[in-house]
Amino acid sequence: MKMRMDINCDLGESFGAFKVGNDSDVMPHITSANIACGFHAGDPMTIAQTVRLAKKYKVAVGAHPGFPDLAGFGRREMHLTPEEAENYTLYQVSAVYGFAKALGLNLQHVKPHGALYNMAGEDEKLSDAIVRAVKKLDDKLVIFAPPASALAKSSSRAKLRVALEFFADRAYNPDGSLVSRRQKGAIIQDAREVVRRAITIAKEGTVATLGGEVLNLGRIHTICVHGDTPGAVRLTEALKKGLTRAKVTVERVGNFI
């Protein structure tokens, strides 16, 4: 059976005069781009530039909505009503959707950012609100979600396609959650380790937790490297080459789910 895997990266996270990541150098090594929508990062000029880059390199465009928290980069928890969560998601996804359409592209997917992603993984009301917004806009969009999460289940109930995601540059807890960035060892910057973990998840569906236990995540469709992880260019380049050498076909997730 042919093994297929998508590589995604969070991009377009610069804001005004503040530059985050190295989008132009990362883009050639990925197949799906999660583009910040202006709430946790990004702005209209950055969205436009990032969508143009994605078109140049034939990378699928996705929206990366987050909490309205520029100061905290969307990594601080906020407690929204379901109506707020739905409308904030619809507003943000529509922005990237529009920029993609203006360049003759279709939006492929939606991946919540940071604290919104983590909270939607556990909170059914929040995940349902996000899914309602996405489905209202376009029921052909793919939702990126953690395996066995509330977000994955909400998406499946709504009959939306779900891409189950693995983080190659982040350590895992035994319950499948990500280790807090404040904890030592949470962020993985060694390219060989990133590649080794990715090949194992592609072929076996397992990953070693920070404590050494084996965690079974099952079938994974997309692997993420964060755009603001130190050495993201080096990591994404090594990841694509490593998967290809391991006979895993690297392509945009919309082609195979």
Contacts in CASP RR format, 6 or more apart in sequence:
PFRMAT RR
TARGET T0000
AUTHOR 0000-0000-0000
METHOD contacts of the structure
MODEL  1
MKMRMDINCDLGESFGAFKVGNDSDVMPHITSANIACGFHAGDPMTIAQT
VRLAKKYKVAVGAHPGFPDLAGFGRREMHLTPEEAENYTLYQVSAVYGFA
KALGLNLQHVKPHGALYNMAGEDEKLSDAIVRAVKKLDDKLVIFAPPASA
LAKSSSRAKLRVALEFFADRAYNPDGSLVSRRQKGAIIQDAREVVRRAIT
IAKEGTVATLGGEVLNLGRIHTICVHGDTPGAVRLTEALKKGLTRAKVTV
ERVGNFI
2 249 0 8 1.000
3 202 0 8 1.000
3 203 0 8 1.000
3 247 0 8 1.000
3 248 0 8 1.000
3 249 0 8 1.000
4 248 0 8 1.000
4 249 0 8 1.000
4 250 0 8 1.000
4 251 0 8 1.000
4 255 0 8 1.000
4 256 0 8 1.000
5 198 0 8 1.000
5 202 0 8 1.000
5 220 0 8 1.000
5 221 0 8 1.000
5 222 0 8 1.000
5 223 0 8 1.000
5 243 0 8 1.000
5 248 0 8 1.000
5 249 0 8 1.000
5 250 0 8 1.000
5 251 0 8 1.000
6 31 0 8 1.000
6 32 0 8 1.000
6 163 0 8 1.000
6 221 0 8 1.000
6 222 0 8 1.000
6 223 0 8 1.000
6 250 0 8 1.000
6 251 0 8 1.000
6 252 0 8 1.000
6 253 0 8 1.000
6 254 0 8 1.000
7 29 0 8 1.000
7 30 0 8 1.000
7 31 0 8 1.000
7 32 0 8 1.000
7 222 0 8 1.000
7 223 0 8 1.000
7 224 0 8 1.000
7 225 0 8 1.000
7 236 0 8 1.000
7 239 0 8 1.000
7 240 0 8 1.000
7 243 0 8 1.000
7 250 0 8 1.000
8 30 0 8 1.000
8 31 0 8 1.000
8 32 0 8 1.000
8 33 0 8 1.000
8 34 0 8 1.000
8 111 0 8 1.000
8 144 0 8 1.000
8 165 0 8 1.000
8 222 0 8 1.000
8 223 0 8 1.000
8 224 0 8 1.000
8 253 0 8 1.000
9 26 0 8 1.000
9 30 0 8 1.000
9 32 0 8 1.000
9 33 0 8 1.000
9 34 0 8 1.000
9 224 0 8 1.000
9 225 0 8 1.000
9 226 0 8 1.000
9 227 0 8 1.000
9 232 0 8 1.000
9 236 0 8 1.000
10 34 0 8 1.000
10 36 0 8 1.000
10 64 0 8 1.000
10 111 0 8 1.000
10 113 0 8 1.000
10 224 0 8 1.000
10 226 0 8 1.000
10 227 0 8 1.000
10 228 0 8 1.000
11 21 0 8 1.000
11 23 0 8 1.000
11 26 0 8 1.000
11 27 0 8 1.000
11 33 0 8 1.000
11 34 0 8 1.000
11 35 0 8 1.000
11 36 0 8 1.000
11 50 0 8 1.000
11 53 0 8 1.000
11 227 0 8 1.000
12 20 0 8 1.000
12 23 0 8 1.000
12 35 0 8 1.000
12 36 0 8 1.000
12 41 0 8 1.000
12 42 0 8 1.000
12 46 0 8 1.000
12 47 0 8 1.000
12 49 0 8 1.000
12 50 0 8 1.000
13 20 0 8 1.000
13 21 0 8 1.000
13 36 0 8 1.000
13 40 0 8 1.000
13 41 0 8 1.000
13 42 0 8 1.000
13 46 0 8 1.000
13 73 0 8 1.000
13 227 0 8 1.000
13 228 0 8 1.000
14 20 0 8 1.000
14 21 0 8 1.000
14 23 0 8 1.000
14 41 0 8 1.000
14 42 0 8 1.000
14 43 0 8 1.000
14 46 0 8 1.000
15 38 0 8 1.000
15 41 0 8 1.000
15 42 0 8 1.000
15 43 0 8 1.000
15 46 0 8 1.000
15 70 0 8 1.000
16 42 0 8 1.000
16 43 0 8 1.000
16 45 0 8 1.000
16 46 0 8 1.000
20 41 0 8 1.000
20 227 0 8 1.000
20 228 0 8 1.000
21 227 0 8 1.000
21 228 0 8 1.000
21 232 0 8 1.000
22 227 0 8 1.000
22 232 0 8 1.000
22 233 0 8 1.000
23 49 0 8 1.000
23 50 0 8 1.000
23 53 0 8 1.000
23 227 0 8 1.000
24 53 0 8 1.000
25 233 0 8 1.000
26 227 0 8 1.000
26 232 0 8 1.000
26 233 0 8 1.000
26 236 0 8 1.000
27 33 0 8 1.000
27 53 0 8 1.000
27 54 0 8 1.000
27 56 0 8 1.000
27 57 0 8 1.000
27 59 0 8 1.000
28 57 0 8 1.000
29 233 0 8 1.000
29 236 0 8 1.000
29 237 0 8 1.000
29 239 0 8 1.000
29 240 0 8 1.000
30 59 0 8 1.000
30 225 0 8 1.000
30 236 0 8 1.000
30 240 0 8 1.000
31 59 0 8 1.000
31 60 0 8 1.000
31 250 0 8 1.000
31 251 0 8 1.000
31 252 0 8 1.000
31 253 0 8 1.000
32 59 0 8 1.000
32 60 0 8 1.000
32 62 0 8 1.000
32 108 0 8 1.000
32 109 0 8 1.000
32 222 0 8 1.000
32 252 0 8 1.000
32 253 0 8 1.000
33 50 0 8 1.000
33 53 0 8 1.000
33 54 0 8 1.000
33 59 0 8 1.000
33 60 0 8 1.000
33 61 0 8 1.000
33 62 0 8 1.000
34 62 0 8 1.000
34 63 0 8 1.000
34 64 0 8 1.000
34 109 0 8 1.000
34 111 0 8 1.000
34 113 0 8 1.000
34 144 0 8 1.000
34 224 0 8 1.000
35 47 0 8 1.000
35 50 0 8 1.000
35 51 0 8 1.000
35 54 0 8 1.000
35 61 0 8 1.000
35 62 0 8 1.000
35 63 0 8 1.000
35 64 0 8 1.000
35 96 0 8 1.000
36 42 0 8 1.000
36 46 0 8 1.000
36 47 0 8 1.000
36 64 0 8 1.000
36 113 0 8 1.000
37 47 0 8 1.000
37 63 0 8 1.000
37 64 0 8 1.000
37 65 0 8 1.000
37 66 0 8 1.000
37 91 0 8 1.000
37 92 0 8 1.000
37 93 0 8 1.000
37 95 0 8 1.000
37 96 0 8 1.000
38 47 0 8 1.000
38 70 0 8 1.000
38 92 0 8 1.000
38 95 0 8 1.000
39 65 0 8 1.000
39 66 0 8 1.000
39 67 0 8 1.000
39 68 0 8 1.000
39 69 0 8 1.000
39 70 0 8 1.000
39 74 0 8 1.000
39 88 0 8 1.000
39 92 0 8 1.000
40 66 0 8 1.000
40 67 0 8 1.000
40 68 0 8 1.000
40 69 0 8 1.000
40 70 0 8 1.000
40 72 0 8 1.000
40 73 0 8 1.000
40 74 0 8 1.000
40 75 0 8 1.000
40 113 0 8 1.000
40 114 0 8 1.000
41 70 0 8 1.000
41 73 0 8 1.000
41 74 0 8 1.000
44 95 0 8 1.000
47 95 0 8 1.000
47 96 0 8 1.000
47 99 0 8 1.000
48 99 0 8 1.000
51 61 0 8 1.000
51 96 0 8 1.000
51 99 0 8 1.000
51 100 0 8 1.000
51 103 0 8 1.000
51 105 0 8 1.000
52 103 0 8 1.000
53 59 0 8 1.000
54 60 0 8 1.000
54 61 0 8 1.000
54 105 0 8 1.000
55 61 0 8 1.000
55 103 0 8 1.000
55 104 0 8 1.000
55 105 0 8 1.000
59 252 0 8 1.000
60 108 0 8 1.000
60 109 0 8 1.000
60 252 0 8 1.000
60 253 0 8 1.000
60 254 0 8 1.000
61 96 0 8 1.000
61 100 0 8 1.000
61 105 0 8 1.000
61 106 0 8 1.000
61 107 0 8 1.000
61 108 0 8 1.000
62 96 0 8 1.000
62 100 0 8 1.000
62 107 0 8 1.000
62 108 0 8 1.000
62 109 0 8 1.000
62 110 0 8 1.000
62 111 0 8 1.000
63 92 0 8 1.000
63 93 0 8 1.000
63 95 0 8 1.000
63 96 0 8 1.000
63 97 0 8 1.000
63 107 0 8 1.000
63 109 0 8 1.000
63 110 0 8 1.000
63 111 0 8 1.000
64 96 0 8 1.000
64 110 0 8 1.000
64 111 0 8 1.000
64 112 0 8 1.000
64 113 0 8 1.000
65 88 0 8 1.000
65 89 0 8 1.000
65 92 0 8 1.000
65 93 0 8 1.000
65 110 0 8 1.000
65 112 0 8 1.000
65 113 0 8 1.000
65 116 0 8 1.000
65 130 0 8 1.000
66 74 0 8 1.000
66 88 0 8 1.000
66 92 0 8 1.000
66 112 0 8 1.000
66 113 0 8 1.000
66 114 0 8 1.000
66 115 0 8 1.000
66 116 0 8 1.000
67 74 0 8 1.000
67 76 0 8 1.000
67 77 0 8 1.000
67 78 0 8 1.000
67 80 0 8 1.000
67 88 0 8 1.000
67 113 0 8 1.000
67 114 0 8 1.000
67 115 0 8 1.000
67 116 0 8 1.000
68 78 0 8 1.000
68 88 0 8 1.000
69 75 0 8 1.000
69 76 0 8 1.000
69 78 0 8 1.000
69 115 0 8 1.000
74 113 0 8 1.000
74 114 0 8 1.000
74 115 0 8 1.000
74 116 0 8 1.000
75 114 0 8 1.000
75 115 0 8 1.000
75 181 0 8 1.000
76 115 0 8 1.000
77 115 0 8 1.000
77 119 0 8 1.000
78 115 0 8 1.000
80 88 0 8 1.000
80 126 0 8 1.000
80 129 0 8 1.000
82 125 0 8 1.000
82 126 0 8 1.000
82 128 0 8 1.000
82 129 0 8 1.000
83 129 0 8 1.000
85 126 0 8 1.000
85 129 0 8 1.000
85 130 0 8 1.000
85 133 0 8 1.000
86 129 0 8 1.000
86 130 0 8 1.000
86 132 0 8 1.000
86 133 0 8 1.000
87 133 0 8 1.000
89 110 0 8 1.000
89 112 0 8 1.000
89 129 0 8 1.000
89 130 0 8 1.000
89 133 0 8 1.000
89 134 0 8 1.000
90 133 0 8 1.000
90 136 0 8 1.000
90 137 0 8 1.000
93 107 0 8 1.000
93 110 0 8 1.000
93 133 0 8 1.000
93 134 0 8 1.000
93 137 0 8 1.000
93 141 0 8 1.000
94 137 0 8 1.000
96 107 0 8 1.000
97 107 0 8 1.000
97 137 0 8 1.000
97 138 0 8 1.000
98 107 0 8 1.000
100 106 0 8 1.000
100 107 0 8 1.000
101 107 0 8 1.000
107 138 0 8 1.000
107 141 0 8 1.000
108 141 0 8 1.000
108 142 0 8 1.000
108 252 0 8 1.000
108 253 0 8 1.000
108 254 0 8 1.000
109 141 0 8 1.000
109 142 0 8 1.000
109 143 0 8 1.000
109 144 0 8 1.000
109 163 0 8 1.000
109 253 0 8 1.000
109 254 0 8 1.000
110 130 0 8 1.000
110 134 0 8 1.000
110 141 0 8 1.000
110 142 0 8 1.000
110 143 0 8 1.000
110 144 0 8 1.000
111 117 0 8 1.000
111 143 0 8 1.000
111 144 0 8 1.000
111 165 0 8 1.000
112 120 0 8 1.000
112 130 0 8 1.000
112 144 0 8 1.000
112 151 0 8 1.000
116 126 0 8 1.000
116 130 0 8 1.000
117 146 0 8 1.000
117 151 0 8 1.000
118 177 0 8 1.000
118 178 0 8 1.000
119 126 0 8 1.000
120 126 0 8 1.000
120 127 0 8 1.000
120 130 0 8 1.000
120 145 0 8 1.000
120 149 0 8 1.000
120 150 0 8 1.000
120 151 0 8 1.000
121 127 0 8 1.000
121 145 0 8 1.000
121 146 0 8 1.000
121 149 0 8 1.000
121 150 0 8 1.000
121 151 0 8 1.000
121 152 0 8 1.000
122 149 0 8 1.000
122 150 0 8 1.000
123 150 0 8 1.000
124 150 0 8 1.000
124 153 0 8 1.000
124 154 0 8 1.000
126 150 0 8 1.000
127 149 0 8 1.000
127 150 0 8 1.000
127 151 0 8 1.000
127 153 0 8 1.000
127 154 0 8 1.000
127 155 0 8 1.000
128 154 0 8 1.000
130 143 0 8 1.000
130 151 0 8 1.000
130 154 0 8 1.000
131 143 0 8 1.000
131 151 0 8 1.000
131 154 0 8 1.000
131 155 0 8 1.000
131 157 0 8 1.000
131 158 0 8 1.000
131 160 0 8 1.000
132 158 0 8 1.000
134 141 0 8 1.000
134 143 0 8 1.000
134 160 0 8 1.000
135 141 0 8 1.000
135 158 0 8 1.000
135 160 0 8 1.000
139 159 0 8 1.000
139 160 0 8 1.000
140 161 0 8 1.000
141 160 0 8 1.000
141 161 0 8 1.000
142 160 0 8 1.000
142 161 0 8 1.000
142 162 0 8 1.000
142 163 0 8 1.000
142 253 0 8 1.000
142 254 0 8 1.000
142 257 0 8 1.000
143 151 0 8 1.000
143 152 0 8 1.000
143 155 0 8 1.000
143 160 0 8 1.000
143 161 0 8 1.000
143 162 0 8 1.000
143 163 0 8 1.000
144 162 0 8 1.000
144 163 0 8 1.000
144 165 0 8 1.000
144 222 0 8 1.000
145 151 0 8 1.000
145 152 0 8 1.000
145 155 0 8 1.000
145 162 0 8 1.000
145 163 0 8 1.000
145 164 0 8 1.000
145 165 0 8 1.000
146 152 0 8 1.000
146 164 0 8 1.000
146 165 0 8 1.000
146 176 0 8 1.000
147 164 0 8 1.000
147 165 0 8 1.000
147 176 0 8 1.000
147 217 0 8 1.000
147 218 0 8 1.000
147 220 0 8 1.000
152 162 0 8 1.000
152 164 0 8 1.000
155 161 0 8 1.000
155 162 0 8 1.000
156 162 0 8 1.000
161 254 0 8 1.000
161 257 0 8 1.000
162 257 0 8 1.000
163 221 0 8 1.000
163 222 0 8 1.000
163 253 0 8 1.000
163 254 0 8 1.000
163 257 0 8 1.000
164 217 0 8 1.000
164 218 0 8 1.000
164 219 0 8 1.000
164 220 0 8 1.000
164 221 0 8 1.000
164 222 0 8 1.000
165 220 0 8 1.000
165 221 0 8 1.000
165 222 0 8 1.000
165 223 0 8 1.000
165 224 0 8 1.000
166 198 0 8 1.000
166 201 0 8 1.000
166 207 0 8 1.000
166 217 0 8 1.000
166 220 0 8 1.000
166 222 0 8 1.000
166 223 0 8 1.000
166 224 0 8 1.000
167 178 0 8 1.000
167 223 0 8 1.000
167 224 0 8 1.000
167 226 0 8 1.000
168 188 0 8 1.000
168 194 0 8 1.000
168 197 0 8 1.000
168 198 0 8 1.000
168 201 0 8 1.000
168 223 0 8 1.000
168 224 0 8 1.000
168 225 0 8 1.000
168 235 0 8 1.000
168 239 0 8 1.000
169 187 0 8 1.000
169 188 0 8 1.000
169 189 0 8 1.000
169 194 0 8 1.000
169 224 0 8 1.000
169 225 0 8 1.000
169 226 0 8 1.000
169 229 0 8 1.000
169 232 0 8 1.000
169 235 0 8 1.000
170 178 0 8 1.000
170 179 0 8 1.000
170 186 0 8 1.000
170 187 0 8 1.000
170 188 0 8 1.000
170 226 0 8 1.000
171 178 0 8 1.000
171 179 0 8 1.000
171 183 0 8 1.000
171 185 0 8 1.000
171 186 0 8 1.000
171 187 0 8 1.000
171 188 0 8 1.000
171 209 0 8 1.000
171 210 0 8 1.000
172 178 0 8 1.000
172 179 0 8 1.000
172 207 0 8 1.000
172 209 0 8 1.000
172 210 0 8 1.000
172 215 0 8 1.000
173 179 0 8 1.000
173 209 0 8 1.000
173 210 0 8 1.000
174 209 0 8 1.000
174 211 0 8 1.000
174 213 0 8 1.000
174 215 0 8 1.000
176 209 0 8 1.000
176 215 0 8 1.000
176 217 0 8 1.000
178 186 0 8 1.000
179 185 0 8 1.000
179 186 0 8 1.000
179 210 0 8 1.000
180 186 0 8 1.000
181 187 0 8 1.000
183 210 0 8 1.000
185 210 0 8 1.000
186 210 0 8 1.000
187 229 0 8 1.000
187 230 0 8 1.000
188 194 0 8 1.000
188 197 0 8 1.000
189 229 0 8 1.000
189 230 0 8 1.000
189 231 0 8 1.000
189 235 0 8 1.000
191 234 0 8 1.000
191 235 0 8 1.000
191 238 0 8 1.000
191 239 0 8 1.000
192 238 0 8 1.000
194 225 0 8 1.000
194 235 0 8 1.000
194 238 0 8 1.000
194 239 0 8 1.000
195 238 0 8 1.000
195 239 0 8 1.000
195 241 0 8 1.000
195 242 0 8 1.000
195 243 0 8 1.000
197 207 0 8 1.000
197 208 0 8 1.000
198 223 0 8 1.000
198 239 0 8 1.000
198 242 0 8 1.000
198 243 0 8 1.000
199 242 0 8 1.000
199 243 0 8 1.000
199 246 0 8 1.000
199 248 0 8 1.000
200 206 0 8 1.000
200 207 0 8 1.000
201 207 0 8 1.000
201 217 0 8 1.000
201 220 0 8 1.000
201 223 0 8 1.000
202 220 0 8 1.000
202 223 0 8 1.000
202 243 0 8 1.000
202 246 0 8 1.000
202 248 0 8 1.000
203 246 0 8 1.000
203 248 0 8 1.000
205 216 0 8 1.000
205 217 0 8 1.000
205 218 0 8 1.000
205 219 0 8 1.000
205 220 0 8 1.000
206 214 0 8 1.000
206 215 0 8 1.000
206 216 0 8 1.000
206 217 0 8 1.000
206 218 0 8 1.000
207 214 0 8 1.000
207 215 0 8 1.000
207 217 0 8 1.000
208 214 0 8 1.000
208 215 0 8 1.000
209 215 0 8 1.000
221 253 0 8 1.000
221 256 0 8 1.000
221 257 0 8 1.000
222 253 0 8 1.000
223 239 0 8 1.000
225 232 0 8 1.000
225 235 0 8 1.000
225 236 0 8 1.000
225 239 0 8 1.000
226 232 0 8 1.000
229 235 0 8 1.000
240 250 0 8 1.000
243 250 0 8 1.000
244 250 0 8 1.000
END
